Amino acid sequence: MNVTYHGHSVVHLEANGKSILIDPFITGNGNTDLNADEVNPDVILLTHGHDDHVGDTIDIAKRTNAFVVAPVELASYLGTKGLETHPLNIGGGCTFDFGRVSMTQAFHSSSFTGESGETIYTGMPTGIIFEAEGKTIYHMGDTGLFSDMKMIGERYDIDLLFIPIGDNFTMGPVDAAKAVEWIKPEYVVPVHYNTFPLINQDGDAFVKSISPVKGQALKPGGSIDL
């Protein structure tokens, strides 16, 4: 399975012959190598409703007919925009032809800015467990540290963990290192940092701090083969 990081929290997967894009915040993201008009995913997975995670989902899905899996309230909202969606909620999962998607809790908030600037509530924020081709990926979305991360680490054998380290809005490096200790993944990639001044962090220093767990601070466009 090929996995590519595209800046902020944007992740692209190739699994079971499908192109899968997680949290496609592209337009307005100065820390990505992607162009929203050029990506062609079959599937979009969303962790929560904030603009820097939903990003270009509506425009991309309308152009490519991508199938969108999202928390239930967010899926319902996107359905009103003409997108084909599948709703999930925390603790639930569903097996699709491209893999199994399950949603974990995340301690954060979740809303979307509407066309008139109004704030639209989009349900609970989540993390995503993606299982395909014998591998398990955990994209934590945006979250603070919480002790049930230990349970998630016991429940799943995580091959690759995408973990926010930006601080201010999510965990910072110290709390993220504790999360890695609890989850016990095979490999770690930090996300949600260096996009804005408020979340500037040293990704390489974070990776060193979690040794002996292996990890890499990928540059936008950097890939891993699982």
C-alpha positions in Angstrom: 0.0 0.0 0.0 1.4 3.4 -1.0 0.7 6.3 1.4 1.6 9.9 0.7 1.6 13.0 2.9 0.6 16.2 1.3 0.9 18.8 4.0 -1.2 19.8 7.0 -3.4 16.7 7.5 -3.8 15.7 3.9 -3.0 12.1 3.2 -3.4 10.0 0.0 -3.7 6.2 -0.1 -3.6 3.7 -2.9 -5.4 0.6 -1.7 -7.3 -2.2 -3.5 -7.1 -0.3 -6.7 -8.7 2.8 -5.3 -7.4 6.3 -4.8 -8.3 7.6 -1.3 -7.8 11.1 0.0 -8.1 12.0 3.7 -9.0 15.6 4.8 -8.3 17.3 1.4 -7.5 20.9 2.6 -5.7 22.1 -0.6 -6.9 25.5 -1.6 -5.5 28.0 0.9 -3.0 25.5 2.2 0.5 26.9 1.7 2.0 23.7 2.9 0.8 21.3 0.2 2.1 20.2 -3.2 -1.3 19.4 -4.6 -3.6 21.3 -6.9 -7.3 20.8 -6.1 -8.2 20.9 -9.8 -5.8 18.0 -10.6 -6.6 15.4 -7.9 -8.9 12.5 -8.9 -9.8 10.4 -5.8 -12.3 7.6 -5.9 -12.9 8.1 -2.2 -12.6 11.0 0.3 -12.5 10.3 4.1 -13.1 13.1 6.5 -12.3 13.3 10.2 -14.4 16.4 11.1 -16.0 19.5 9.7 -13.4 22.2 10.1 -12.5 24.1 7.0 -8.9 23.0 7.1 -10.0 19.4 6.9 -13.1 19.4 4.7 -11.2 21.8 2.4 -12.0 21.2 -1.2 -14.2 18.2 -0.7 -17.3 19.6 -2.3 -15.6 20.8 -5.5 -13.4 17.7 -5.8 -16.3 15.3 -5.3 -18.6 17.1 -7.7 -15.9 17.0 -10.4 -14.8 13.4 -9.8 -17.9 11.8 -8.3 -15.8 10.7 -5.4 -17.6 8.8 -2.6 -17.3 10.6 0.7 -17.2 8.9 4.1 -17.7 11.3 7.0 -19.1 11.7 10.5 -22.9 11.5 10.3 -23.9 15.1 10.6 -21.1 16.2 8.2 -22.1 13.5 5.8 -25.7 14.7 5.9 -24.7 18.3 5.2 -22.5 17.3 2.3 -25.4 15.2 1.0 -27.4 18.3 0.7 -24.7 19.6 -1.7 -25.3 16.7 -4.0 -22.4 14.5 -2.9 -22.7 10.7 -2.5 -21.9 10.1 1.2 -21.8 7.4 3.8 -22.3 8.4 7.4 -20.3 6.8 10.3 -20.2 7.6 13.9 -17.7 7.1 16.8 -17.3 3.4 17.6 -18.8 2.3 14.3 -17.2 1.0 11.1 -18.1 -0.2 7.7 -16.3 -2.4 5.2 -16.2 -1.1 1.6 -14.6 -2.5 -1.6 -11.5 -0.3 -0.9 -11.1 -1.3 2.8 -12.6 -1.0 6.2 -13.2 2.5 7.8 -13.8 2.8 11.5 -14.2 6.0 13.6 -12.6 6.7 16.9 -13.3 9.5 19.3 -11.2 12.7 19.1 -11.2 15.5 21.7 -11.7 18.6 19.6 -14.6 20.5 18.0 -16.3 20.4 14.6 -18.0 23.0 12.4 -18.1 24.2 8.8 -18.2 27.7 7.5 -21.2 28.0 5.1 -21.5 29.9 1.9 -22.8 33.0 3.7 -20.2 32.8 6.4 -22.5 31.1 8.9 -21.2 28.4 11.3 -22.7 24.9 10.6 -22.4 22.3 13.3 -21.0 19.1 11.9 -21.2 16.6 14.8 -18.5 15.1 16.8 -14.9 15.1 15.6 -13.3 11.7 14.9 -10.1 9.8 14.2 -10.1 7.3 11.3 -8.9 3.7 11.4 -8.3 2.4 7.9 -7.7 -1.3 7.3 -6.8 -2.7 3.9 -4.4 -5.1 2.3 -3.4 -6.5 5.8 -2.3 -3.0 7.1 -3.9 -0.7 9.6 -3.5 3.1 9.4 -4.7 5.4 12.2 -5.3 9.1 11.1 -6.0 10.8 14.4 -7.6 13.9 12.9 -7.4 16.8 15.3 -7.3 15.9 19.0 -6.0 16.5 22.4 -4.5 13.8 24.5 -7.0 11.3 26.1 -6.3 8.2 28.1 -8.5 5.9 25.9 -5.7 6.1 23.3 -4.3 3.2 25.3 -7.5 1.2 24.5 -7.2 2.0 20.8 -3.6 0.8 20.9 -4.8 -2.4 22.5 -7.7 -2.9 20.1 -5.7 -2.3 16.9 -2.2 -3.2 15.7 -1.4 0.1 14.1 1.2 -0.1 11.3 1.2 3.7 10.5 0.0 6.6 12.8 -0.6 10.1 11.5 -0.6 12.3 14.6 -1.1 16.0 15.1 1.7 17.9 16.8 1.0 21.5 16.1 -0.2 22.5 19.6 -2.6 25.5 20.1 -5.5 23.6 18.4 -4.4 20.0 19.0 -1.8 18.1 20.9 1.7 19.6 21.0 4.9 17.5 20.7 5.0 16.5 24.3 1.4 15.2 24.5 1.8 13.6 21.1 4.9 11.7 22.3 2.8 10.4 25.2 0.1 9.3 22.7 2.7 7.4 20.7 3.8 5.6 23.9 0.2 4.6 24.6 -0.8 3.6 21.0 2.4 1.7 20.2 2.4 2.0 16.4 5.0 0.6 14.1 5.7 3.9 12.4 4.7 7.5 13.0 4.3 10.5 10.8 3.5 13.9 12.4 0.8 16.1 10.8 -1.1 19.3 11.4 1.9 21.6 11.9 3.8 24.4 10.1 0.8 25.4 8.0 0.2 28.5 10.1 2.5 30.4 12.5 0.4 29.3 15.5 1.2 25.7 14.8 4.9 25.9 13.8 6.8 22.9 15.2 10.0 20.9 14.5 8.8 17.6 13.0 12.3 16.1 13.0 12.8 16.9 16.7 9.4 15.2 17.5 10.4 12.1 15.6 13.6 11.9 17.6 11.7 12.3 20.8 9.7 9.1 20.2 12.7 6.8 19.7 12.9 3.8 19.6 9.5 4.0 17.8 10.3 4.7 14.1 9.0 7.7 12.3 9.6 10.4 9.7 8.7 14.0 9.3 7.6 13.7 5.7 7.8 16.7 3.4 4.6 17.4 1.3 4.7 14.8 -1.4 6.7 12.3 0.6 5.6 8.7 0.5 5.8 5.5 2.5 5.2 1.9 1.1 3.6 -0.4 3.7 
